[in-house]
Each structure stands twice: as C-alpha cells, then as structure tokens.
C-alpha cells in the first residue's frame, strides 16, 4: 500500500498496470470518503524526528477504482485547498482483513487493515475506512472480497507451482542399487539404520 504513488494520465485517471482491468469504478468527485489512520506517524514536513506513539488521521473525498490487482483512491485536484493525501493505491493481497460496519445512526462503512509497502509513506497497523455517499456499500464490499479472494488464491497457486518445480536432492553417498538397504554413508556416528 502506498500513499501518493499512483501514476496518473493527463485526465487525472490512474494508469493501469500490466494485465490490469477495472472491475468497478466510482468516478464522480466527492462520492467516496477515504479515512486513513496511521499509527506512530512518521515525521511530516520539516520535522526531523520520528513518530511519538501518536496517530495521524487523514480524510478525503474523491474517486475510487477497483481493479483485478488493486484498490485505488484519488482525491480531486480542483479547488484552492491541497488535500491531505492525493492518492492511495492498495494491492489487493495487501488487505489483511476487512470489516463491514453497520452503525445504528449514520452510513455503513468498511474498515480495511492493510500491510504497507516499504517506502510507501505508511506504517504497520494502518487502517482505511471507506464510505459511499451516493449508493449502498454492500455490493462494493461483496465484489471487493471476491476479487481479493481470487488474488490471494492465485498467489498461493503460483507459490505451490514454484515448490513443485524444485529440483530433487540426493544424498552425498552412493545411491543404493536394487535389493540394497537404504543406509547412507553420511550418517552420524553410532547411528544404525
């Protein structure tokens, strides 16, 4: 997960990664709210020292894209005030957990616990809250979870294929012939097979 690292084209749209397709987008300004909670925030601006055990909270409204590889948020550049963050890119396999919240009063929202990317401007324990202002959230959460499960499944399958392609190792001793015992020449002293 990285803060302000999303590559944009001239129309302020995210540039897709290789083999990336958009699954869902909410590309009208200010219809999605992202709230970031960054524990033990690193120094910002001209500060020279690190986090003090506090929490840095940032909140912006903007646009959202869900692709087959990542979740992207973009804050609009219009207006005079500079946003607290311009973009957020979260690889789907970096979402550690999600929680759909339904408060008694107020809109539903989803909380994501995410694993930060090295040098991405975030720390361990970072959470993201997502709220929609023009539609229900349940459909988005369902699509996000299914897409994320697929990404994690494919990553595990690739890891298993890598394990299956490992070469076989043999003992440093000679290989026993037919009818010979399976004793090895490199057994520890006093070991009888």
N, C-alpha and C positions, 0 to 999 in steps of 0.2 A: 504494500500500500504506500502510495507516495502523494505528498501534498504539492500542488502546483507543478506537476511534471507532465501533464497531459499535452501531447503535441496537437496543435490546432491548425486548421486550414484558414484561408482568408475570410471565410464566412463565420469564423468562431465555432466551428464544428470539430469534434475530435477526429483525428486521422486514424483510421483502423490499422490494427496490427496485421501481420501476415496471417491469412486464413481466418480472419475475424469477421463475423457477421452480426448485425444488430438484430436483437430479438424483440426488444421493446424500447420505446423512447417516449419521453415526455419533454417535448422541446418548445413549449411555450414558457416564457420567462416567469419566474416567481410562482410556479405551481408546485414546486417541491422544496421542502426545507431540509437541509442537512445540518445537524448539530454534531460537532466533534468535541469529545472530551479527551484531552491528552494529559495523562498523569505525569508528574515530575517533569514539567515542560522544560525543554532546552532553552538556553538564552535566546532572546529575540532582540532585534535592533542592535543598539550599541552596547548591550550588556556583555560583560566579559566572563561572567561566572555561570555555572550550570544551574540545573533545577534545584529548587529549595524544598522539594517534597510537596509542592502545591499542585494545582490542577489548572490547565489552560483550557478554556472553553471558547469555541468559535461557532458561530451560527450564520448561515447564509441561505438565501432562497435563489433558485435558479432552475436549470435543466438537468435531466437525467437520461442516461443511456444504459441499457443492459445488453451486453453482447455475450457471445458464447465463451468469452475469455475473461471479461472484467466488468465492473460496475463503474461508471464514470459520472461525475457531477461537475457541472460548470456554472459558476456564478456569472451573471450578466456584467458586461463592462460599461453599460450605459449609466449615466448619472455622474455626479461630481465626487461622491464618496468612494474611496477604494475599499473593496471587500476585504474581510478578514482573511479569506483564502479564495483563490480564483478557480482552482480545480482540485479534484480528488479522484485518483484512479486506484481502484481496489481489484487486484486479481481475484477471481472467484475462489481459488484454492487458498487464499489468504484470509478468507472469512472463517474464523474459528467456530463461531456459534451465532445463532440468530434467535431472537425472542420477539414474538408478536404481542404487543401490549394493547389492551382494550380498557382504558380508564373509564370510570363512571361518567365523568364530565370531560369533554374535550375529544379531539380526534384520535383515532387509532394511530399507532406508530410502530415501527420495527426498530429494534436495537441490535446492532451487529458488533460483535467483538472481533477485532481484526489483528492480524500479525503485520507489523510494519516492515517495510523493505529497508535494507541498510541504506543510510543516507537519504531516506525519503522524507525527513522532517518530522517523523512521528516516533513515539516510544511504545514499549510493550504496555499492554493494558488499555490501549486506545479503543474507545467505543464510538460508534456512529449511530445517531438517531435519524430516521427518515420519516417525514410526514408529508402527506399529499393534501393539497388544498382544493383540488377540483374533481377528485374522484376517490373511490374506495381504494383501500390499500391491500385488501385480501388477495386480489388477482395478481398484483405485483409480487407479493410475498410467495405465493404459490409458484409462479414462474421462476423467481429467483432461487428458491430452494431446489426445484427440479433441475435447473441449469447447473447450479453449484454441485449437486449430487453427481451429475453426469461428468463434470470436470474432474472431481475427486476420483470417480470410478476409472476414468480414462488414465489418470495419472498413476493409479495403483496398477492397472493393467500393463502400462508401459514399464513400471518398475519390476513386475513379475516376469515380463518378457526379457528384460535385461538379466535377471537372475538365471533364467533358463539358458541363456546363451553363454554362461561362464564355461571356461574350459575345465575339463576334469583333471584332477591332480592324482598322481600315483605316488606310492611310497618310494623312498630313495633306494630301497633294497630291490632285489630282482623280483620279477613277477612270478608267482608260483605256476608251475606247469599243471597239466591235467593230473588229478589224483594227488597232488601235493597239498600240504597243510597251508593255512593262511598265516603262518608265523612270519614276522618281519625281522630283518637284520638290525633295525634301529630301535628295538625295544629297550626299556630301561633295565639296568642290572637287577637281577633277581626276579624278573618278570617271566613267567612261564605261560604261554598261550594255550 
